[in-house]
Amino acid sequence: MDPALDTWDFSSPLISLWINRFYIYLGFAFGFSLWICFQIVIRKQNKNSQEKTAPKASQDLMMNGYMFRPKKEVFVSGVKIFYGSQTGTAKGFATVLAEALSSLDLPVAMINLKDYDPDDCLVEEVTSKNVCAFLVATYTDGQPPESAEWFCKWLEEAANDFRFGKTYLKGMRYAVFGLGNSVYVSHFNKVGKNVDKWLWMLGAHRVMTRGEGDGNVVKSKHGSIEADFTAWKAKFISRLQALCKGERKRCRGNCKKGKCESNQRSSEAAEPGSHTQEELHHGDAEEEEPFGSTSEEESDTEDHQSQNSVIDVEDLGKIMDHVKKEKREKEPQEGETSVIRSTVKSEASERRAMITPALREALTKQGYQLIGSHSGVKLCRWTKSMLRGRGGCYKHTFYGIESHRCMETTPSLACANKCVFCWRHHTNPVGTEWRWKMDQPEMILKEAIENHQNMIKQFKGVPGVKEERFEEGMTVKHCALSLVGEPIMYPEINKFLKLLHECKISSFLVTNAQFPAEIRDLKPVTQLYVSVDASTKDSLKKIDRPLFKDFWQRFLDSLKALAAKQQRTVYRLTLVKAWNVDDLQAYAELVSLGNPDFIEVKGVTYCGESSASSLTMANVPWHEEVVRFVCELVDLIPDYEVACEHEHSNCLLIAHKKFKIGGEWWTWIDYSRFQELIQEYEDSGGSKTFSAKDYMAKTPHWALFGANERGFDPKDTRYQRKNKSKDISGC
């Protein structure tokens, strides 16, 4: 044996390691791999914890020794609020919306459409990343307000001009809120609908469904136009917040073309700025097609086609049978649902009050004392004047009313007209029928008298107020149902009048000649007025802006109904220069139709600038012009003469000659005699009637036309006239 081998011991540990070196290397490699994996896991955990604790936008990264921050993508750069307003409501809503958006930390701009040039500026919104909100009102006959006329005209022409095309505003994002009143059924919110449609036709993207504010509290979805706007505003802000985050509405799986990629977006990381306009249109498909909807058959057929894109002709019959069967099963359920919905809606409508919170606030600021849900009382300025001994109103001159004892009230603030000369600036609601919650007449009268007395009490001790007149003023003797609105609309008007007469209060009721049936059914009143604001159909529509489509026939029927009344009747003519002072012959024909006892002709009172009307001081006739009109009218109606004058009110009274007895006028009213006659009428159950001449009284000389006092009571200090030499008697 070789001695060298004797020195090599195979049992040595080193030899064992050498023999098993492969396994040792493998162990080292496995351990190193575990260490590497452990380090990777730790680093990932540290990175995740840093991302959670530090905002993503504030992470600073190091690259080549320089610090930089990743650029944050802006999805919404600002909001532009466009408004077109006639009465100021849309402008007010725009202001409220701008204030609400201030919390989103976005630039907000309010733009009056009157000052906006769409030809130059609108196309800029395609790339501006702004969201445009349009708040537009609908004015007379479905026309836009004056401030938005040019914008709407340009938009309509562009939408129908092939040179602009269907992608002209592609990329622009917008939302529309329209203001209107559903009592104008034929053109409710027409302007808002048109603006929405024209923008959509030009390729703009609607970010949310169009909102519709309804001034008709009965049909308003939320009870008032203010509540409708509040609901729309909340949805708009929520939608805007989503847009600011780059979110968009999830696809409901109903995309017809099958190209929607919104489902893939949740599983794939999309690059910033990769959302195309086409994707946005798919994401909001249900809102981008407002003018057409698929039927149930089409929807069900599409569901079957989605399961199998190729359908055998032989299977079409089975598919259609299946569709029809499902439709038949759905019809009874839908019928029951519609009945339930209509019942709930009608019950909700009956519970709604005429006076909304916003309307209550507006009327209260104007000095109204509101009663219940639809009535009001207000202190007339002539009541205040006569308390001081400074003269009464023209009713005092013409009919002997004691102005300091007259209560001006109404059981219905709603009206069927929106007259251009409305002295309440259209703050009251409008309607064509009674569809509101109704208060009882006993409560209305009780609170009206209490509120009136409380307003009179405020004048106790006021310098100039006569003590005896203050004491008299605490007892109501007359009631002028002409405050605002249309009192004859109140369903319990006859009961209300009866309560007035039981309290020995005379009744002067004014109607706008749009409710002939109610005039025929009306019980006797002390004096019944009908407003005759124009002599022709076109001029009446222009000046009264009635809600009824058949307004002219209703107007004529009302005059005919007035002719059948046996008590005192009056035509009230309000002259508006350049509006209704022409065509005297037509006025004469209307007089022969209604045969009124009296005709009051009064120059319009200018109530200040109002966005609801274009009237100015130039439309107010001078007193001499009113006198000239009256004289010319009297020449065409031989049974009438000019009887009285109240120069301060720019008003004259034309009376039927039957009230001129022995060369003297008897236009005043014997109020005590009237109360006796109305009591006899009530006791007889309506069988014992009486006429206007049964309670007339002699008119004092100072009230007559041509008198030196010009209708001013010489007992009142303010209106004493001395050395009056002006002669305007020439009729």
Disulfide bonds with the S-S distance in Angstrom:
Cys631-Cys731 1.62
